[in-house]
Amino acid sequence: DAFLKEGWVSKGKSRKSKVQGFPKPRYKINEPIVSQ
């Protein structure tokens, strides 16, 4: 998971499309909870 999140966070463009399926949903749910 570390290399996955680092990949889409570092590149955030090319890999994002491919890695979007794994880290996207998980982080998206945690983002709002952590924000609030």
N, CA, C and O atoms as a GROMACS GRO file, in nm:
protein
  144
    1ASP      N    1   0.083  -0.121   0.000
    1ASP     CA    2   0.000   0.000   0.000
    1ASP      C    3   0.087   0.126   0.000
    1ASP      O    4   0.051   0.227  -0.060
    2ALA      N    5   0.200   0.118   0.067
    2ALA     CA    6   0.289   0.235   0.076
    2ALA      C    7   0.335   0.279  -0.063
    2ALA      O    8   0.330   0.397  -0.097
    3PHE      N    9   0.380   0.183  -0.142
    3PHE     CA   10   0.431   0.218  -0.277
    3PHE      C   11   0.316   0.264  -0.364
    3PHE      O   12   0.336   0.346  -0.454
    4LEU      N   13   0.196   0.214  -0.339
    4LEU     CA   14   0.079   0.253  -0.421
    4LEU      C   15   0.043   0.399  -0.394
    4LEU      O   16   0.031   0.479  -0.486
    5LYS      N   17   0.026   0.431  -0.267
    5LYS     CA   18  -0.013   0.568  -0.230
    5LYS      C   19   0.097   0.666  -0.270
    5LYS      O   20   0.069   0.777  -0.316
    6GLU      N   21   0.222   0.625  -0.252
    6GLU     CA   22   0.334   0.714  -0.288
    6GLU      C   23   0.338   0.736  -0.439
    6GLU      O   24   0.375   0.844  -0.486
    7GLY      N   25   0.299   0.634  -0.512
    7GLY     CA   26   0.300   0.642  -0.658
    7GLY      C   27   0.202   0.745  -0.710
    7GLY      O   28   0.237   0.831  -0.790
    8TRP      N   29   0.077   0.736  -0.663
    8TRP     CA   30  -0.026   0.831  -0.714
    8TRP      C   31  -0.007   0.968  -0.650
    8TRP      O   32  -0.046   1.069  -0.708
    9VAL      N   33   0.054   0.972  -0.533
    9VAL     CA   34   0.077   1.102  -0.468
    9VAL      C   35   0.197   1.171  -0.532
    9VAL      O   36   0.195   1.292  -0.555
   10SER      N   37   0.302   1.093  -0.561
   10SER     CA   38   0.422   1.150  -0.621
   10SER      C   39   0.394   1.194  -0.765
   10SER      O   40   0.404   1.312  -0.798
   11LYS      N   41   0.357   1.096  -0.848
   11LYS     CA   42   0.325   1.126  -0.989
   11LYS      C   43   0.191   1.200  -0.994
   11LYS      O   44   0.181   1.310  -1.047
   12GLY      N   45   0.088   1.136  -0.938
   12GLY     CA   46  -0.042   1.202  -0.932
   12GLY      C   47  -0.102   1.226  -1.070
   12GLY      O   48  -0.207   1.290  -1.080
   13LYS      N   49  -0.040   1.178  -1.174
   13LYS     CA   50  -0.096   1.204  -1.308
   13LYS      C   51  -0.101   1.075  -1.390
   13LYS      O   52  -0.209   1.028  -1.425
   14SER      N   53   0.016   1.020  -1.422
   14SER     CA   54   0.020   0.900  -1.504
   14SER      C   55  -0.034   0.779  -1.427
   14SER      O   56  -0.124   0.710  -1.473
   15ARG      N   57   0.023   0.755  -1.309
   15ARG     CA   58  -0.016   0.637  -1.230
   15ARG      C   59  -0.156   0.656  -1.171
   15ARG      O   60  -0.226   0.558  -1.148
   16LYS      N   61  -0.195   0.777  -1.146
   16LYS     CA   62  -0.324   0.803  -1.082
   16LYS      C   63  -0.436   0.722  -1.147
   16LYS      O   64  -0.519   0.663  -1.078
   17SER      N   65  -0.437   0.720  -1.279
   17SER     CA   66  -0.542   0.649  -1.352
   17SER      C   67  -0.542   0.502  -1.313
   17SER      O   68  -0.647   0.444  -1.286
   18LYS      N   69  -0.424   0.442  -1.311
   18LYS     CA   70  -0.413   0.298  -1.283
   18LYS      C   71  -0.432   0.271  -1.133
   18LYS      O   72  -0.507   0.180  -1.096
   19VAL      N   73  -0.366   0.348  -1.049
   19VAL     CA   74  -0.373   0.325  -0.904
   19VAL      C   75  -0.503   0.382  -0.845
   19VAL      O   76  -0.538   0.353  -0.731
   20GLN      N   77  -0.572   0.462  -0.924
   20GLN     CA   78  -0.693   0.527  -0.873
   20GLN      C   79  -0.790   0.426  -0.814
   20GLN      O   80  -0.864   0.458  -0.721
   21GLY      N   81  -0.791   0.304  -0.865
   21GLY     CA   82  -0.887   0.203  -0.819
   21GLY      C   83  -0.862   0.161  -0.674
   21GLY      O   84  -0.957   0.129  -0.603
   22PHE      N   85  -0.737   0.161  -0.629
   22PHE     CA   86  -0.708   0.110  -0.494
   22PHE      C   87  -0.705   0.219  -0.387
   22PHE      O   88  -0.787   0.217  -0.295
   23PRO      N   89  -0.614   0.314  -0.396
   23PRO     CA   90  -0.598   0.416  -0.293
   23PRO      C   91  -0.707   0.522  -0.297
   23PRO      O   92  -0.744   0.579  -0.194
   24LYS      N   93  -0.758   0.549  -0.415
   24LYS     CA   94  -0.861   0.653  -0.429
   24LYS      C   95  -0.978   0.632  -0.334
   24LYS      O   96  -1.005   0.719  -0.251
   25PRO      N   97  -1.049   0.520  -0.344
   25PRO     CA   98  -1.168   0.497  -0.261
   25PRO      C   99  -1.138   0.499  -0.113
   25PRO      O  100  -1.214   0.555  -0.033
   26ARG      N  101  -1.028   0.438  -0.076
   26ARG     CA  102  -0.992   0.430   0.066
   26ARG      C  103  -0.960   0.568   0.123
   26ARG      O  104  -1.006   0.605   0.231
   27TYR      N  105  -0.882   0.643   0.050
   27TYR     CA  106  -0.842   0.776   0.098
   27TYR      C  107  -0.958   0.872   0.093
   27TYR      O  108  -0.973   0.959   0.179
   28LYS      N  109  -1.041   0.854  -0.010
   28LYS     CA  110  -1.155   0.945  -0.027
   28LYS      C  111  -1.246   0.935   0.096
   28LYS      O  112  -1.300   1.036   0.142
   29ILE      N  113  -1.263   0.815   0.150
   29ILE     CA  114  -1.352   0.796   0.266
   29ILE      C  115  -1.284   0.850   0.393
   29ILE      O  116  -1.350   0.901   0.483
   30ASN      N  117  -1.152   0.838   0.398
   30ASN     CA  118  -1.078   0.884   0.516
   30ASN      C  119  -1.057   1.035   0.514
   30ASN      O  120  -1.049   1.100   0.619
   31GLU      N  121  -1.047   1.090   0.395
   31GLU     CA  122  -1.022   1.234   0.381
   31GLU      C  123  -1.125   1.317   0.457
   31GLU      O  124  -1.088   1.397   0.543
   32PRO      N  125  -1.254   1.300   0.427
   32PRO     CA  126  -1.358   1.379   0.492
   32PRO      C  127  -1.364   1.356   0.643
   32PRO      O  128  -1.387   1.449   0.721
   33ILE      N  129  -1.342   1.233   0.684
   33ILE     CA  130  -1.349   1.200   0.827
   33ILE      C  131  -1.235   1.269   0.902
   33ILE      O  132  -1.254   1.322   1.012
   34VAL      N  133  -1.116   1.266   0.842
   34VAL     CA  134  -0.999   1.327   0.906
   34VAL      C  135  -1.011   1.480   0.902
   34VAL      O  136  -0.971   1.549   0.995
   35SER      N  137  -1.068   1.529   0.793
   35SER     CA  138  -1.082   1.674   0.777
   35SER      C  139  -1.174   1.729   0.886
   35SER      O  140  -1.142   1.828   0.952
   36GLN      N  141  -1.288   1.665   0.902
   36GLN     CA  142  -1.384   1.712   1.001
   36GLN      C  143  -1.334   1.680   1.141
   36GLN      O  144  -1.402   1.712   1.240
   0.00000   0.00000   0.00000
